């Protein structure tokens, strides 16, 4: 594995893990009042497109990062829809 791929994987670890606290807190508290549905829909679509790009480019860090991020942002979007009062 070359240094550029390692750099991408380290970046992936940081960026993808940044959404875990939001998912955890939202799931635990069921409080979605501070979450913008529009923002999460847009970011999820964007991340899905980046995932497709990574797949077509066969770029492992892009694929991993965006696959995980799609799952995380989609879960927040679903919780927003489910827990909205």
N, C-alpha and C positions, 0 to 999 in steps of 0.2 A: 504494500500500500504506500502510495507516495504522500509527501507532506501536504500537498494541496487537498487531497482526500481526507487526510487526518484533520486538517484545519476545518474542512466542511463538516465533518462529523462532530467535532467539538462545538462548532457554532450551532449545529443541529441540537445538541444536548441542551445548550443554554436556551435557545429560542423555544423549543418545544416544551421544556419544563416550566417556562414562564406562565403557561396557561393552567398548569395543574392546580395551583392554589385557588384560582377562580372557580374551576370545576368543583373542587373539593368543598369550598365554602358554600357555593350555590347549592350543591347537592345536600350538604349537611343542614343548612339553614332554610332552604327553600325560598330565600329572599332574592327576588329578581328585580326589585324596584330600581336598582341602579344600573341595570343592563339595557343597552339599546338593541332592540331586535333588528333594526335596519343595519346597524353596524355589524352585528354577527352574521347576518345573512350575506352581506357584501364580502366580509372577510372569508367566510366559508367558501363562497363561490370562487373568490380569487385564489385561495389556497388549493382548491380542487384543480383549477387551471394550471397552477404551478406544479401540482402533482403530475398532471398529464404531460406537461413540458419535461419534467424530470424523467418520466417514463420514456418518452420519445428520444430524449438525449442519452438515456441509460446512465444517468447521474445518480449514484447511490445516495449521497448526502441529501440531494434535493428530494428524492423519492421518500426517504425515511422521514425527513423533516415535515414534508407536506402531508404525508399519509397520517402521521401522528397528529399534526395540527388540525387536519380536517376532522378527525374523530373528536378532538377536544372542543373545537369551536362548534361543531355540529351538536355535541352533547349540551353545551351551554345554550344553544339556540332551542333545542328541544325542551330543556328545562324552563327557559323563558316562556315558551308557549304553554307548557303544562302547569307551571306554578303561578302564572299571571292571575291576579285577582280581578 
